[in-house]
């Protein structure tokens, strides 16, 4: 028998998870990394570029781009400048 139970969407799951104070704190702390990763992915996909193509243009490796996009890296400003140039974009940092 096939299970046809609908899984909750990411937003529904996140909304429920944010009710947990510990999860909410951890989510807030990782928000800048999430925003950065999402922006790089969206820009790269909009330009129909693979991670490998972006890596070549940014003079880095596909593995580095993968780690940044999966929030498993802490890229330097210099690397972010290279990535933004590879995307024909501008790097803006706000505090």
VENTAGI-V74325 format. One record per residue. RES is the residue in three letters. PSI is psi in degrees with one decimal (* if undefined). OMEGA is omega in radians with two decimals (999 if undefined). BURIAL is I if it has 16 or more other C-alpha atoms within 10 Angstrom, else O. Layout:
RES,PSI,OMEGA,BURIAL  RES,PSI,OMEGA,BURIAL
This chain:
UNK,135.5,-3.13,O  UNK,133.2,3.10,O  UNK,116.5,-3.11,O  UNK,13.7,3.13,O  UNK,128.2,-3.12,O  UNK,130.2,3.08,O  UNK,148.4,3.11,O  UNK,148.4,3.08,O  UNK,165.8,3.11,O  UNK,-44.6,-3.12,O  UNK,-39.8,3.11,O  UNK,-43.6,3.12,O  UNK,-43.2,3.13,O  UNK,-44.5,3.14,O  UNK,-43.4,3.13,O  UNK,-43.0,-3.11,O  UNK,-33.4,-3.11,O  UNK,-9.6,3.06,O  UNK,-20.5,3.11,O  UNK,117.9,-3.08,O  UNK,-38.3,3.14,O  UNK,-42.4,3.11,O  UNK,-43.5,-3.12,O  UNK,-42.2,3.13,O  UNK,-46.6,3.14,O  UNK,-38.2,3.13,O  UNK,-45.7,3.14,O  UNK,-39.0,-3.13,O  UNK,-28.9,-3.11,O  UNK,2.5,-3.08,O  UNK,-43.2,3.13,O  UNK,-40.4,3.11,O  UNK,-39.6,3.13,I  UNK,-45.5,-3.13,I  UNK,-44.8,3.13,O  UNK,-49.6,-3.13,O  UNK,-45.9,-3.13,I  UNK,-42.1,-3.13,I  UNK,-41.3,3.12,O  UNK,-46.3,-3.14,I  UNK,-48.4,-3.10,I  UNK,-44.8,-3.13,O  UNK,-43.0,-3.13,O  UNK,-45.3,-3.14,I  UNK,-36.9,3.11,O  UNK,-34.5,3.13,O  UNK,5.0,3.13,O  UNK,43.3,3.14,O  UNK,143.9,3.01,O  UNK,166.7,3.05,O  UNK,-38.3,-3.13,I  UNK,-42.2,3.13,I  UNK,-44.0,3.12,I  UNK,-42.1,3.13,I  UNK,-43.8,3.13,I  UNK,-44.5,-3.14,O  UNK,-28.8,-3.12,I  UNK,3.4,3.13,I  UNK,48.4,3.08,O  UNK,-165.5,-3.14,O  UNK,160.8,3.09,O  UNK,-35.2,-3.14,I  UNK,-37.9,3.11,O  UNK,-45.8,3.12,I  UNK,-42.6,3.12,I  UNK,-45.3,-3.13,I  UNK,-40.1,3.12,O  UNK,-46.9,-3.10,I  UNK,-25.6,3.12,I  UNK,11.2,3.08,O  UNK,34.1,3.10,I  UNK,26.8,3.13,O  UNK,158.9,3.10,O  UNK,80.0,-3.00,O  UNK,147.6,3.08,O  UNK,163.0,3.08,O  UNK,-37.7,3.12,O  UNK,-44.6,3.12,O  UNK,-39.8,3.11,O  UNK,-35.3,3.07,I  UNK,-43.0,3.13,I  UNK,-40.7,3.12,I  UNK,-44.4,3.14,I  UNK,-37.5,3.07,I  UNK,-40.2,3.10,O  UNK,-26.4,3.10,I  UNK,4.6,-3.06,I  UNK,48.6,-3.08,O  UNK,179.7,3.12,O  UNK,143.2,3.08,O  UNK,124.5,3.09,O  UNK,129.1,3.11,O  UNK,127.6,3.14,O  UNK,144.6,3.06,O  UNK,*,999,O
